[in-house]
Amino acid sequence: MLQSTDDDGGHGRAGALEALLDVARVPEVIRDYPIASDVFEQNDYEQIVAIAWRHQFNDDRSRFKREIRELQEHVSQRILDNLETIE
């Protein structure tokens, strides 16, 4: 997992991660996005929080966007691989 130096105790990140996981567990989200719900792993959520946390005070959003895009591509590839196994 990517680490941030801005939250030594990890309390803010832990709360953000729990909120993200709470949304991911909402039955409507699972119903509306079943493939993505199945493919997302704990580490993916941790990466989202770590990237956001690391760049939260950075005025230049290009690194944030690049890192989120890389994670999105990684997860998207897993979704495509999952779809291929279903077919």
Secondary structure as UniProt FT lines:
FT   TURN            8..9
FT   HELIX           11..24
FT   HELIX           27..32
FT   HELIX           34..39
FT   HELIX           42..55
FT   TURN            56..57
FT   HELIX           62..86
//
